[in-house]
Amino acid sequence: MANETANHTALNDKQTAFVQALYDAYRTKKPLQMDEWDGVVNDDETAYAVQDAFVALKGLPTGGYKVSLTSKETQDMFDSDSPLYGQQVDSHFLPAPALLSLKDQTMAPLLEVELGFRATTDLHASDSLEDLLHKTTVCGTVELPDSRFADWFPDLSKYNVMSDCAVGGFVVYGAERPTDEVFKTVDDAANVNVTLYHDGKEQAHGKSSEVLGNPLKSLQWLVGKLEEQGKTYKAGQLVSSGTFLLPPHLTAGKWEAKFDQGFGDVSVEVRP
């Protein structure tokens, strides 16, 4: 029997089975095999419908979102010409410094360094970048993408990435400040620099301009996409808006993202 999700896209039997398989993998930490689910979802609308149904099975509040494919490099890797988003459960947003267990809490995680934006009032597609500057707080984040599929990066299909909540794992977030106090102008949001360290050793550098030229554009894209689907970016929700750098695999040890512009450090201690 076909199942209809919140966005009124009917799922066929195989797609409904895919939703259940994603949830079972999420619950048991036993990964899916990519070849078993290739071609089950072949368009954006159905992929977001599968995501909605997967989220519904979790039965937990959506604390916010993650935006992926916010650079040409990552879009090319997944054969896409636009970003995509994933809904994230509230309990997977963790204040820094955070502590995680690879064995107990993750499957095959990576690590990304991003800016997070939390809405202080509901956001709308009609909001300009200037409006978003005044309607949010901002923080540094370390996002830990993870997938319900084995050996997923970078070979998982775009539609299965979307179905899997944009391979959402955890988001560790730093101190939040009013965005319009941190950035005098919208353009200033493109000039945040970060250095990533693992156990005190420098790993990579990144800059916020990697995120669609300006992370506020990522937030604006998300708000518009949600509204197009009949959803609202609600007050209190947080988005990790797109990575400054290509993600390394998450390994045990202490990971620290050191931001400039007064954001400070965001760290996560990862146990085996």
C-alpha positions as CSV (number, residue, x, y, z in Angstrom):
1,M,0.0,0.0,0.0
2,A,1.3,3.4,-0.9
3,N,2.1,5.7,2.0
4,E,1.6,9.5,1.8
5,T,3.9,11.8,3.7
6,A,3.4,15.4,5.0
7,N,4.3,16.9,1.6
8,H,1.6,14.8,0.0
9,T,4.0,12.8,-2.1
10,A,2.8,9.2,-2.3
11,L,5.5,6.6,-1.5
12,N,5.4,3.2,-3.2
13,D,5.9,-0.1,-1.4
14,K,9.6,-0.1,-1.9
15,Q,10.0,3.5,-0.8
16,T,7.9,2.8,2.3
17,A,10.2,-0.2,3.0
18,F,13.2,2.1,2.6
19,V,11.8,4.4,5.3
20,Q,11.5,1.5,7.7
21,A,15.0,0.3,6.8
22,L,16.5,3.7,7.5
23,Y,14.8,3.8,10.9
24,D,15.9,0.3,11.8
25,A,19.5,1.2,10.9
26,Y,19.2,4.4,12.9
27,R,17.9,2.4,15.9
28,T,20.2,-0.6,15.8
29,K,23.4,1.0,14.3
30,K,23.5,-1.8,11.7
31,P,24.2,-0.1,8.4
32,L,22.4,-0.5,5.1
33,Q,24.2,-1.6,1.9
34,M,24.1,1.0,-0.8
35,D,23.5,-1.4,-3.7
36,E,20.3,-2.7,-2.0
37,W,18.6,0.7,-2.2
38,D,20.0,2.2,-5.3
39,G,17.4,3.6,-7.6
40,V,14.5,3.4,-5.0
41,V,14.3,7.2,-4.9
42,N,15.0,9.2,-8.1
43,D,13.8,12.7,-7.5
44,D,14.1,15.5,-4.9
45,E,10.4,15.5,-4.0
46,T,10.3,11.8,-3.2
47,A,13.6,12.0,-1.3
48,Y,12.2,14.8,1.0
49,A,9.0,12.7,1.4
50,V,11.1,9.7,2.5
51,Q,13.0,12.1,4.9
52,D,9.7,13.4,6.4
53,A,8.5,9.8,7.0
54,F,11.8,8.8,8.5
55,V,11.7,11.8,10.8
56,A,8.1,10.9,11.8
57,L,9.2,7.4,12.8
58,K,11.8,8.9,15.2
59,G,8.9,10.6,17.1
60,L,11.2,13.3,18.4
61,P,11.1,17.1,18.1
62,T,13.0,18.7,15.2
63,G,15.5,21.0,16.9
64,G,16.8,22.4,13.6
65,Y,18.5,21.5,10.3
66,K,21.7,21.0,8.5
67,V,22.4,22.3,5.0
68,S,24.7,20.3,2.8
69,L,26.3,20.7,-0.7
70,T,27.0,24.4,-0.2
71,S,30.1,24.5,-2.3
72,K,30.7,23.7,-6.0
73,E,33.2,21.1,-4.9
74,T,30.7,19.1,-2.8
75,Q,27.9,19.6,-5.3
76,D,30.0,18.1,-8.0
77,M,30.8,15.2,-5.7
78,F,27.1,14.3,-5.4
79,D,26.1,15.4,-8.9
80,S,23.9,18.3,-7.7
81,D,23.4,21.9,-8.7
82,S,21.9,23.1,-5.4
83,P,22.2,22.6,-1.7
84,L,20.0,20.1,0.3
85,Y,18.8,20.0,3.8
86,G,18.2,17.5,6.6
87,Q,15.9,17.7,9.6
88,Q,17.8,17.1,12.9
89,V,16.3,15.9,16.2
90,D,16.6,18.2,19.1
91,S,18.7,15.8,21.2
92,H,21.4,15.7,18.6
93,F,22.3,19.4,19.1
94,L,25.0,19.4,21.8
95,P,26.5,22.5,23.5
96,A,30.3,22.6,23.4
97,P,32.5,21.1,24.9
98,A,30.8,17.8,24.0
99,L,31.7,14.2,24.6
100,L,30.7,11.4,22.1
101,S,31.4,7.7,21.8
102,L,32.2,6.4,18.3
103,K,31.0,2.9,19.2
104,D,27.8,3.8,21.0
105,Q,26.6,6.9,19.2
106,T,27.8,6.9,15.6
107,M,28.1,4.7,12.6
108,A,30.5,6.2,10.0
109,P,30.9,9.9,10.9
110,L,32.8,12.7,9.3
111,L,33.6,16.2,10.8
112,E,32.6,19.6,9.4
113,V,33.2,23.1,10.6
114,E,30.4,25.6,10.1
115,L,28.4,28.6,11.4
116,G,25.1,27.9,13.1
117,F,22.1,30.3,13.1
118,R,19.3,30.1,15.6
119,A,16.0,31.9,14.8
120,T,14.8,34.4,17.5
121,T,11.5,34.6,15.6
122,D,9.9,32.6,12.9
123,L,11.7,33.1,9.6
124,H,10.0,33.5,6.2
125,A,11.0,33.2,2.5
126,S,10.3,37.0,2.2
127,D,13.1,37.8,4.7
128,S,16.1,39.5,3.1
129,L,19.6,38.7,4.1
130,E,19.5,41.9,6.1
131,D,16.3,40.7,7.9
132,L,18.0,37.4,8.7
133,L,20.9,39.3,10.2
134,H,18.5,40.8,12.7
135,K,16.4,37.7,13.4
136,T,19.0,35.2,14.4
137,T,21.9,34.4,16.8
138,V,25.1,33.0,15.4
139,C,27.6,30.5,16.7
140,G,30.5,28.3,15.6
141,T,29.6,24.6,15.1
142,V,31.3,21.3,14.6
143,E,28.9,19.1,12.7
144,L,29.4,15.3,12.6
145,P,27.6,14.0,9.5
146,D,26.7,10.3,9.7
147,S,24.8,7.9,7.6
148,R,22.7,4.8,7.9
149,F,24.7,3.4,5.0
150,A,28.0,1.6,5.1
151,D,31.0,3.1,3.3
152,W,28.8,6.0,2.2
153,F,31.3,8.9,1.6
154,P,31.6,10.1,-1.1
155,D,29.7,7.4,-3.1
156,L,26.1,7.6,-1.7
157,S,23.6,8.9,-4.2
158,K,22.3,12.4,-3.7
159,Y,18.7,11.1,-3.3
160,N,19.7,8.7,-0.6
161,V,21.7,11.4,1.2
162,M,18.5,13.5,1.2
163,S,16.4,10.6,2.3
164,D,18.8,10.0,5.2
165,C,18.2,13.4,6.6
166,A,21.2,14.8,4.7
167,V,23.3,12.2,6.6
168,G,22.6,13.9,9.8
169,G,24.6,12.9,12.9
170,F,25.3,15.4,15.7
171,V,25.9,19.2,15.8
172,V,28.1,20.6,18.5
173,Y,27.6,24.3,18.9
174,G,29.5,27.1,20.6
175,A,28.5,30.3,22.4
176,E,25.7,32.2,20.6
177,R,25.5,35.9,20.0
178,P,23.1,38.2,18.2
179,T,24.2,38.0,14.5
180,D,23.8,41.7,14.0
181,E,26.2,42.4,16.9
182,V,28.8,40.0,15.4
183,F,28.5,41.2,11.8
184,K,28.0,44.9,11.1
185,T,26.9,44.0,7.6
186,V,25.7,41.0,5.7
187,D,29.0,40.8,3.8
188,D,31.0,40.4,7.1
189,A,29.5,36.9,7.5
190,A,31.7,35.8,4.6
191,N,34.9,36.6,6.4
192,V,35.0,34.1,9.3
193,N,38.1,31.9,9.4
194,V,38.7,28.7,11.2
195,T,41.5,26.3,12.0
196,L,40.7,22.7,12.8
197,Y,42.9,20.7,15.3
198,H,43.0,17.0,16.3
199,D,44.8,16.3,19.5
200,G,46.5,19.6,19.3
201,K,47.8,19.0,15.7
202,E,46.6,21.4,13.0
203,Q,44.5,19.6,10.4
204,A,42.9,22.2,8.1
205,H,41.9,25.8,7.5
206,G,38.6,27.1,6.2
207,K,36.6,30.2,5.5
208,S,32.9,31.0,5.7
209,S,32.9,32.3,2.1
210,E,33.1,28.6,1.0
211,V,29.4,28.4,2.0
212,L,27.5,29.7,-1.0
213,G,29.7,32.8,-0.8
214,N,28.1,33.7,2.5
215,P,26.5,31.4,5.1
216,L,23.5,33.8,5.4
217,K,22.7,32.8,1.8
218,S,22.5,29.2,3.0
219,L,20.1,30.1,5.7
220,Q,18.0,32.1,3.2
221,W,18.0,29.1,0.8
222,L,16.8,26.8,3.6
223,V,14.0,29.1,4.8
224,G,12.8,29.4,1.2
225,K,12.9,25.7,0.6
226,L,11.0,24.9,3.8
227,E,8.3,27.4,2.9
228,E,8.0,25.9,-0.6
229,Q,7.3,22.6,1.1
230,G,4.7,24.1,3.5
231,K,7.1,24.1,6.5
232,T,8.3,27.0,8.7
233,Y,11.7,27.7,10.1
234,K,10.5,28.3,13.7
235,A,11.8,30.5,16.5
236,G,14.4,28.5,18.5
237,Q,15.5,26.2,15.7
238,L,19.2,26.1,14.8
239,V,20.8,25.3,11.5
240,S,24.4,24.2,10.8
241,S,24.7,26.1,7.6
242,G,27.4,24.4,5.5
243,T,31.0,23.3,5.9
244,F,34.1,25.6,5.5
245,L,36.3,22.7,4.5
246,L,36.2,19.2,3.0
247,P,35.3,16.8,5.9
248,P,37.8,14.4,7.4
249,H,36.7,11.1,9.0
250,L,35.9,11.5,12.7
251,T,38.3,9.5,14.8
252,A,38.9,9.2,18.5
253,G,40.6,12.1,20.3
254,K,40.0,15.8,20.9
255,W,38.8,17.8,17.9
256,E,38.9,21.6,18.2
257,A,37.7,24.3,15.8
258,K,39.3,27.6,16.5
259,F,37.3,30.5,15.0
260,D,38.3,34.2,14.6
261,Q,35.8,37.1,14.8
262,G,35.2,36.4,18.5
263,F,33.6,33.0,18.1
264,G,36.2,31.2,20.1
265,D,36.7,27.4,20.2
266,V,34.2,24.6,19.7
267,S,35.4,21.3,20.8
268,V,34.3,17.7,21.0
269,E,36.1,14.8,22.8
270,V,35.5,11.6,20.9
271,R,36.0,8.2,22.7
272,P,36.5,5.0,20.7
